[in-house]
Each structure stands twice: as C-alpha cells, then as structure tokens.
Amino acid sequence: MVNDETMMFKTESGENQAKQTIRDVCEAMQEKGYDPIGQLVGYLLSGDPAYITSHNDARNKIRTLERDELLEELVRAYVENLS
C-alpha cells in the first residue's frame, strides 16, 4: 500500500555543534591541501572516516556526530542561502 501523505521529519537541536564541526573539519582539510567538498561527500556517502584528515583532530571531531546530523546541517545552510 502506498502512503500518499507527506511525512514529517523532526530534527533535534544540535545544529550549532554540527555547524562548528563542519567548519573545523573543512579548515583542517584546507590546511592540509584537500578539497573539503569532495572529502565530505566521500565521507557522507561511505561512512569511511579515512576521507577526513586527522590534522587538528578533524577525524575524531566529525565522528562525534551522526552522518544524518551533518547532512541536515549542510542542507539547512544550503536552503537558507537560496536566492
């Protein structure tokens, strides 16, 4: 049976932690010469933390959050910046 009703996805607070984590991780990857966008996409799709540098503890920082939390923050930032 197909459900034609829109489902509501409830989010929890914590976007500030996700936002700061993404900033810290991107900064660490840039310092090491990596493309943060490509590396984050690889991590989000695979779950493999090897996509994230260990520089400045970035790998451990990103693993404190679930991938869906990171994805939620990225989508939120994108939607808020649509023009």
Phi and psi in radians as a Rosetta constraint file:
Dihedral C 1 N 2 CA 2 C 2 CIRCULARHARMONIC -1.628 0.35
Dihedral N 2 CA 2 C 2 N 3 CIRCULARHARMONIC 2.307 0.35
Dihedral C 2 N 3 CA 3 C 3 CIRCULARHARMONIC -1.644 0.35
Dihedral N 3 CA 3 C 3 N 4 CIRCULARHARMONIC 1.997 0.35
Dihedral C 3 N 4 CA 4 C 4 CIRCULARHARMONIC -1.580 0.35
Dihedral N 4 CA 4 C 4 N 5 CIRCULARHARMONIC -0.001 0.35
Dihedral C 4 N 5 CA 5 C 5 CIRCULARHARMONIC -1.520 0.35
Dihedral N 5 CA 5 C 5 N 6 CIRCULARHARMONIC 2.534 0.35
Dihedral C 5 N 6 CA 6 C 6 CIRCULARHARMONIC -1.282 0.35
Dihedral N 6 CA 6 C 6 N 7 CIRCULARHARMONIC 2.295 0.35
Dihedral C 6 N 7 CA 7 C 7 CIRCULARHARMONIC -1.533 0.35
Dihedral N 7 CA 7 C 7 N 8 CIRCULARHARMONIC 2.560 0.35
Dihedral C 7 N 8 CA 8 C 8 CIRCULARHARMONIC -1.721 0.35
Dihedral N 8 CA 8 C 8 N 9 CIRCULARHARMONIC 2.206 0.35
Dihedral C 8 N 9 CA 9 C 9 CIRCULARHARMONIC -1.757 0.35
Dihedral N 9 CA 9 C 9 N 10 CIRCULARHARMONIC 1.962 0.35
Dihedral C 9 N 10 CA 10 C 10 CIRCULARHARMONIC -1.571 0.35
Dihedral N 10 CA 10 C 10 N 11 CIRCULARHARMONIC 2.343 0.35
Dihedral C 10 N 11 CA 11 C 11 CIRCULARHARMONIC -1.871 0.35
Dihedral N 11 CA 11 C 11 N 12 CIRCULARHARMONIC 2.646 0.35
Dihedral C 11 N 12 CA 12 C 12 CIRCULARHARMONIC -1.735 0.35
Dihedral N 12 CA 12 C 12 N 13 CIRCULARHARMONIC 2.759 0.35
Dihedral C 12 N 13 CA 13 C 13 CIRCULARHARMONIC -1.183 0.35
Dihedral N 13 CA 13 C 13 N 14 CIRCULARHARMONIC 2.866 0.35
Dihedral C 13 N 14 CA 14 C 14 CIRCULARHARMONIC 2.286 0.35
Dihedral N 14 CA 14 C 14 N 15 CIRCULARHARMONIC 0.035 0.35
Dihedral C 14 N 15 CA 15 C 15 CIRCULARHARMONIC -1.109 0.35
Dihedral N 15 CA 15 C 15 N 16 CIRCULARHARMONIC -0.484 0.35
Dihedral C 15 N 16 CA 16 C 16 CIRCULARHARMONIC -1.128 0.35
Dihedral N 16 CA 16 C 16 N 17 CIRCULARHARMONIC -0.721 0.35
Dihedral C 16 N 17 CA 17 C 17 CIRCULARHARMONIC -1.149 0.35
Dihedral N 17 CA 17 C 17 N 18 CIRCULARHARMONIC -0.746 0.35
Dihedral C 17 N 18 CA 18 C 18 CIRCULARHARMONIC -1.116 0.35
Dihedral N 18 CA 18 C 18 N 19 CIRCULARHARMONIC -0.753 0.35
Dihedral C 18 N 19 CA 19 C 19 CIRCULARHARMONIC -1.069 0.35
Dihedral N 19 CA 19 C 19 N 20 CIRCULARHARMONIC -0.806 0.35
Dihedral C 19 N 20 CA 20 C 20 CIRCULARHARMONIC -1.160 0.35
Dihedral N 20 CA 20 C 20 N 21 CIRCULARHARMONIC -0.672 0.35
Dihedral C 20 N 21 CA 21 C 21 CIRCULARHARMONIC -1.106 0.35
Dihedral N 21 CA 21 C 21 N 22 CIRCULARHARMONIC -0.779 0.35
Dihedral C 21 N 22 CA 22 C 22 CIRCULARHARMONIC -1.072 0.35
Dihedral N 22 CA 22 C 22 N 23 CIRCULARHARMONIC -0.755 0.35
Dihedral C 22 N 23 CA 23 C 23 CIRCULARHARMONIC -1.048 0.35
Dihedral N 23 CA 23 C 23 N 24 CIRCULARHARMONIC -0.848 0.35
Dihedral C 23 N 24 CA 24 C 24 CIRCULARHARMONIC -1.073 0.35
Dihedral N 24 CA 24 C 24 N 25 CIRCULARHARMONIC -0.771 0.35
Dihedral C 24 N 25 CA 25 C 25 CIRCULARHARMONIC -1.168 0.35
Dihedral N 25 CA 25 C 25 N 26 CIRCULARHARMONIC -0.753 0.35
Dihedral C 25 N 26 CA 26 C 26 CIRCULARHARMONIC -1.098 0.35
Dihedral N 26 CA 26 C 26 N 27 CIRCULARHARMONIC -0.724 0.35
Dihedral C 26 N 27 CA 27 C 27 CIRCULARHARMONIC -1.090 0.35
Dihedral N 27 CA 27 C 27 N 28 CIRCULARHARMONIC -0.759 0.35
Dihedral C 27 N 28 CA 28 C 28 CIRCULARHARMONIC -1.098 0.35
Dihedral N 28 CA 28 C 28 N 29 CIRCULARHARMONIC -0.719 0.35
Dihedral C 28 N 29 CA 29 C 29 CIRCULARHARMONIC -1.175 0.35
Dihedral N 29 CA 29 C 29 N 30 CIRCULARHARMONIC -0.702 0.35
Dihedral C 29 N 30 CA 30 C 30 CIRCULARHARMONIC -1.108 0.35
Dihedral N 30 CA 30 C 30 N 31 CIRCULARHARMONIC -0.712 0.35
Dihedral C 30 N 31 CA 31 C 31 CIRCULARHARMONIC -1.050 0.35
Dihedral N 31 CA 31 C 31 N 32 CIRCULARHARMONIC -0.573 0.35
Dihedral C 31 N 32 CA 32 C 32 CIRCULARHARMONIC -1.573 0.35
Dihedral N 32 CA 32 C 32 N 33 CIRCULARHARMONIC -0.003 0.35
Dihedral C 32 N 33 CA 33 C 33 CIRCULARHARMONIC 1.554 0.35
Dihedral N 33 CA 33 C 33 N 34 CIRCULARHARMONIC 0.224 0.35
Dihedral C 33 N 34 CA 34 C 34 CIRCULARHARMONIC -1.590 0.35
Dihedral N 34 CA 34 C 34 N 35 CIRCULARHARMONIC 2.711 0.35
Dihedral C 34 N 35 CA 35 C 35 CIRCULARHARMONIC -1.481 0.35
Dihedral N 35 CA 35 C 35 N 36 CIRCULARHARMONIC 1.886 0.35
Dihedral C 35 N 36 CA 36 C 36 CIRCULARHARMONIC -1.049 0.35
Dihedral N 36 CA 36 C 36 N 37 CIRCULARHARMONIC -0.594 0.35
Dihedral C 36 N 37 CA 37 C 37 CIRCULARHARMONIC -1.132 0.35
Dihedral N 37 CA 37 C 37 N 38 CIRCULARHARMONIC -0.909 0.35
Dihedral C 37 N 38 CA 38 C 38 CIRCULARHARMONIC -1.067 0.35
Dihedral N 38 CA 38 C 38 N 39 CIRCULARHARMONIC -0.707 0.35
Dihedral C 38 N 39 CA 39 C 39 CIRCULARHARMONIC -1.196 0.35
Dihedral N 39 CA 39 C 39 N 40 CIRCULARHARMONIC -0.725 0.35
Dihedral C 39 N 40 CA 40 C 40 CIRCULARHARMONIC -1.140 0.35
Dihedral N 40 CA 40 C 40 N 41 CIRCULARHARMONIC -0.710 0.35
Dihedral C 40 N 41 CA 41 C 41 CIRCULARHARMONIC -1.057 0.35
Dihedral N 41 CA 41 C 41 N 42 CIRCULARHARMONIC -0.807 0.35
Dihedral C 41 N 42 CA 42 C 42 CIRCULARHARMONIC -1.012 0.35
Dihedral N 42 CA 42 C 42 N 43 CIRCULARHARMONIC -0.771 0.35
Dihedral C 42 N 43 CA 43 C 43 CIRCULARHARMONIC -1.146 0.35
Dihedral N 43 CA 43 C 43 N 44 CIRCULARHARMONIC -0.810 0.35
Dihedral C 43 N 44 CA 44 C 44 CIRCULARHARMONIC -1.119 0.35
Dihedral N 44 CA 44 C 44 N 45 CIRCULARHARMONIC -0.653 0.35
Dihedral C 44 N 45 CA 45 C 45 CIRCULARHARMONIC -1.316 0.35
Dihedral N 45 CA 45 C 45 N 46 CIRCULARHARMONIC -0.672 0.35
Dihedral C 45 N 46 CA 46 C 46 CIRCULARHARMONIC -1.765 0.35
Dihedral N 46 CA 46 C 46 N 47 CIRCULARHARMONIC -0.491 0.35
Dihedral C 46 N 47 CA 47 C 47 CIRCULARHARMONIC 1.390 0.35
Dihedral N 47 CA 47 C 47 N 48 CIRCULARHARMONIC 0.052 0.35
Dihedral C 47 N 48 CA 48 C 48 CIRCULARHARMONIC -1.439 0.35
Dihedral N 48 CA 48 C 48 N 49 CIRCULARHARMONIC 1.974 0.35
Dihedral C 48 N 49 CA 49 C 49 CIRCULARHARMONIC -1.174 0.35
Dihedral N 49 CA 49 C 49 N 50 CIRCULARHARMONIC -0.167 0.35
Dihedral C 49 N 50 CA 50 C 50 CIRCULARHARMONIC -1.127 0.35
Dihedral N 50 CA 50 C 50 N 51 CIRCULARHARMONIC -0.307 0.35
Dihedral C 50 N 51 CA 51 C 51 CIRCULARHARMONIC -1.227 0.35
Dihedral N 51 CA 51 C 51 N 52 CIRCULARHARMONIC -0.295 0.35
Dihedral C 51 N 52 CA 52 C 52 CIRCULARHARMONIC -1.882 0.35
Dihedral N 52 CA 52 C 52 N 53 CIRCULARHARMONIC 2.283 0.35
Dihedral C 52 N 53 CA 53 C 53 CIRCULARHARMONIC -1.119 0.35
Dihedral N 53 CA 53 C 53 N 54 CIRCULARHARMONIC 2.660 0.35
Dihedral C 53 N 54 CA 54 C 54 CIRCULARHARMONIC -1.531 0.35
Dihedral N 54 CA 54 C 54 N 55 CIRCULARHARMONIC -0.089 0.35
Dihedral C 54 N 55 CA 55 C 55 CIRCULARHARMONIC -0.976 0.35
Dihedral N 55 CA 55 C 55 N 56 CIRCULARHARMONIC 2.343 0.35
Dihedral C 55 N 56 CA 56 C 56 CIRCULARHARMONIC 0.967 0.35
Dihedral N 56 CA 56 C 56 N 57 CIRCULARHARMONIC 0.516 0.35
Dihedral C 56 N 57 CA 57 C 57 CIRCULARHARMONIC 1.117 0.35
Dihedral N 57 CA 57 C 57 N 58 CIRCULARHARMONIC 0.388 0.35
Dihedral C 57 N 58 CA 58 C 58 CIRCULARHARMONIC -1.053 0.35
Dihedral N 58 CA 58 C 58 N 59 CIRCULARHARMONIC -0.704 0.35
Dihedral C 58 N 59 CA 59 C 59 CIRCULARHARMONIC -1.111 0.35
Dihedral N 59 CA 59 C 59 N 60 CIRCULARHARMONIC -0.751 0.35
Dihedral C 59 N 60 CA 60 C 60 CIRCULARHARMONIC -1.192 0.35
Dihedral N 60 CA 60 C 60 N 61 CIRCULARHARMONIC -0.651 0.35
Dihedral C 60 N 61 CA 61 C 61 CIRCULARHARMONIC -1.087 0.35
Dihedral N 61 CA 61 C 61 N 62 CIRCULARHARMONIC -0.799 0.35
Dihedral C 61 N 62 CA 62 C 62 CIRCULARHARMONIC -1.203 0.35
Dihedral N 62 CA 62 C 62 N 63 CIRCULARHARMONIC -0.467 0.35
Dihedral C 62 N 63 CA 63 C 63 CIRCULARHARMONIC -1.378 0.35
Dihedral N 63 CA 63 C 63 N 64 CIRCULARHARMONIC -0.101 0.35
Dihedral C 63 N 64 CA 64 C 64 CIRCULARHARMONIC -1.333 0.35
Dihedral N 64 CA 64 C 64 N 65 CIRCULARHARMONIC -0.247 0.35
Dihedral C 64 N 65 CA 65 C 65 CIRCULARHARMONIC -2.033 0.35
Dihedral N 65 CA 65 C 65 N 66 CIRCULARHARMONIC 2.620 0.35
Dihedral C 65 N 66 CA 66 C 66 CIRCULARHARMONIC -1.284 0.35
Dihedral N 66 CA 66 C 66 N 67 CIRCULARHARMONIC 2.635 0.35
Dihedral C 66 N 67 CA 67 C 67 CIRCULARHARMONIC -1.066 0.35
Dihedral N 67 CA 67 C 67 N 68 CIRCULARHARMONIC -0.582 0.35
Dihedral C 67 N 68 CA 68 C 68 CIRCULARHARMONIC -1.169 0.35
Dihedral N 68 CA 68 C 68 N 69 CIRCULARHARMONIC -0.541 0.35
Dihedral C 68 N 69 CA 69 C 69 CIRCULARHARMONIC -1.163 0.35
Dihedral N 69 CA 69 C 69 N 70 CIRCULARHARMONIC -0.731 0.35
Dihedral C 69 N 70 CA 70 C 70 CIRCULARHARMONIC -1.132 0.35
Dihedral N 70 CA 70 C 70 N 71 CIRCULARHARMONIC -0.787 0.35
Dihedral C 70 N 71 CA 71 C 71 CIRCULARHARMONIC -1.083 0.35
Dihedral N 71 CA 71 C 71 N 72 CIRCULARHARMONIC -0.726 0.35
Dihedral C 71 N 72 CA 72 C 72 CIRCULARHARMONIC -1.039 0.35
Dihedral N 72 CA 72 C 72 N 73 CIRCULARHARMONIC -0.773 0.35
Dihedral C 72 N 73 CA 73 C 73 CIRCULARHARMONIC -1.159 0.35
Dihedral N 73 CA 73 C 73 N 74 CIRCULARHARMONIC -0.686 0.35
Dihedral C 73 N 74 CA 74 C 74 CIRCULARHARMONIC -1.120 0.35
Dihedral N 74 CA 74 C 74 N 75 CIRCULARHARMONIC -0.751 0.35
Dihedral C 74 N 75 CA 75 C 75 CIRCULARHARMONIC -1.157 0.35
Dihedral N 75 CA 75 C 75 N 76 CIRCULARHARMONIC -0.734 0.35
Dihedral C 75 N 76 CA 76 C 76 CIRCULARHARMONIC -1.014 0.35
Dihedral N 76 CA 76 C 76 N 77 CIRCULARHARMONIC -0.830 0.35
Dihedral C 76 N 77 CA 77 C 77 CIRCULARHARMONIC -1.095 0.35
Dihedral N 77 CA 77 C 77 N 78 CIRCULARHARMONIC -0.693 0.35
Dihedral C 77 N 78 CA 78 C 78 CIRCULARHARMONIC -1.129 0.35
Dihedral N 78 CA 78 C 78 N 79 CIRCULARHARMONIC -0.852 0.35
Dihedral C 78 N 79 CA 79 C 79 CIRCULARHARMONIC -1.134 0.35
Dihedral N 79 CA 79 C 79 N 80 CIRCULARHARMONIC -0.696 0.35
Dihedral C 79 N 80 CA 80 C 80 CIRCULARHARMONIC -1.141 0.35
Dihedral N 80 CA 80 C 80 N 81 CIRCULARHARMONIC -0.414 0.35
Dihedral C 80 N 81 CA 81 C 81 CIRCULARHARMONIC -1.770 0.35
Dihedral N 81 CA 81 C 81 N 82 CIRCULARHARMONIC 0.168 0.35
Dihedral C 81 N 82 CA 82 C 82 CIRCULARHARMONIC -1.161 0.35
Dihedral N 82 CA 82 C 82 N 83 CIRCULARHARMONIC 2.461 0.35
